[in-house]
Every structure is written in structure tokens, then in C-alpha cells.
């Protein structure tokens, strides 16, 4: 049953993702070729998710992606805890069902703790990297000290 719920959630996410990207067409219905329409849709999707900001750093973009994935994992763990609690509540005195649901709750809580620790570790690493290399790193721009090309 848990596998069906997880598969259904993943399927809904996969099916809904292109709809979100296509929902905000920047051309207001004007005819375009396929490549420019794809670029506009990707820019719209990137702008809404915060991943399309050209000034953002690679490590910040990766951190955003990892944090999003960890957020989904946290939601799945909470759903598993709720489902196991429901199973425990409806066990009707069946000791085997109660034992199974206790084990599922324990495993889901362990998964939630691991997910939260991963979130903390990723954010700590990104903050340390940002502090060590500077948030806007990258070459070819203007120098911060004198405003001349070549940084």
C-alpha cells in the first residue's frame, strides 16, 4: 500500500511538472517556433522556481535542488508516519498489526531525522563554501576593487 502511495505521488509530480512550466507563456499566445517557445517556458519555470536566475552561483543552485528534494523526502516521511499511525489506530487489537505499525513509525522517524540532518549538512557546507569563495565568484566580470575588466 505504501508503495502505491509513493508511486502515485511521484507520478502526479512528473505529470504536473510540465504543466507548471507551460502555464506561464511569456508570449501571450503569439506564434513562435519550437525552440524559442521552449526557451521562454524554461525561463518562466526557472524564474518561478528561483533556479533560472543567471546571477546565481552554481553551489547555490545545487543547494536549492538538494533542499527541494530533501523537502519532498520530509513530506513523504511525515505521510508515512501518519499512515502507520492510522494502521495502528485501526489494528483492532491485532498485535501483529500493532507491531508492524510501530516498526514503520520507528523507521519513518529515523528517515525523517536523516533527512533533517542531511538538510543541515548541505546548508552548512553551502554556507562555508559561500564564505570561503564569495557568493558571486566567477571570472570575466569587473574587479570589485577598481571596476576594471578582468576581475
N, C-alpha and C positions, 0 to 999 in steps of 0.2 A: 504494500500500500504506500509506503514512504517513497519507494522508487517511482511509482506512478505520479505522486505529487511533485516530486523533484523534476521528473521528465516533463510534466505539464508546465511547470513554471519556466523551465528552460525553453520549451517550445514557444510559449507565449512571448517570452523576451526576444527570441530570434525572429519571430514573425512580426512583432511590433516595432523592432528597431528600424527597419527601412521605412515604415510609415511615419515615424518621428522625423527621420531625415528628409522625407519628401514633403512633409506638411508645410514647411515654410519656404515656398518657392519665391526667390527674390525677384523673379522676372514678371510677376503679376500676370501670368498666363501668356506672355509674348512668346512666339515660336522661336526656338533656339535649336542648335544642333545638339547631339547627344553628349559630346564631350564638355561643352560649356554648361549644359544643364547639370551634368554630374558634378562639375566643379562648384557650381552655385549651391547644389544640395549639400555637398560636403562642407563648404564654408558655413552654410546655415547650421548644419549639425554640429560642426566644430565650435561655432560661436555660442550655441545654446549649451553645450557641454563644458565649455571652457578649455577644450583641447585644441581649438583652432587658432589660438592667439599666437601670432607669429613671433611676438617678442618673448614668449615663454621659453624657459630653459628646458632642455631635454630631461634633466633629472626631475624637474617639477611635473612635466607631462607624464613621465613614468610613474611618479608618486601618485598623481591623480588617478591613473589607470589602476594601479595596485590598490589604492584606497577604495575605489569603486568596487573592485572585485571582492575585497575584504568586507565591504558593507553588505554585498549580496550574501556572502557566506554567513555573516552575522544574522541576517534576516532568516536564512534557511535554518540556522541553529535554533533560533527562537521559535520558529514554526515547528521544528522537531520536538522541542520541549513541550509546547502546547499540545501537540498531537499525542505525545507519550502521556501527558497528564490526563488527557481525555480518555486514553486507553485505560489508564489506572482507575479513573473515576467510574468507567463503565465495566470494570472487570467483574463485578458482581460476586466478589468473594473467591474468585478463582486465583489461587496462589501462584500458579504458573504465569498467568497474565500479569499479575501484580509484579512478580519478579522480573519479567521481560520489560515492563514499562519502567521500573526503577533503573534497570540497566540502560535502557535507551535514554532516560533523563540524565543519568550519570555521563554517558558518552557524549550527549549533546552539550552538556555543561563544559566538559573537557574541550570539545571542539570550539565552543564559544570563547573559552579562556585562551586557547591557542590563537584564535583569530584576533582577539584583542591584543595579545602580546605581539603578534605579527604587525598589527597596526601601529603599535607604539614603536617597535623596532624600525619599521620603514620610515616613520616620521622623524625619529631621532637621527637616522642615517641621512635623510634628505636635509635636515636642518644643519647637521655637521658638514655635509658636502657644500651646502649653500654658503655657510660661514667661511669655509676654507677656500672656496674658489670664487666666491662672489656670485650673486644671484643672476647677473646679466652676462656672465662670461661669454666669450666668443670673439673672434678676430675680425679684422677688416673694417671696424667702425671707427669712431673718433676717439681719441685719447681723452680720458677723464681729466687729466691734469691740464692740458693745453688746448684741447679742442681741435687738434690737427689730425688728419687721417693717419691710420696705421696703428692705433692703439697699442 
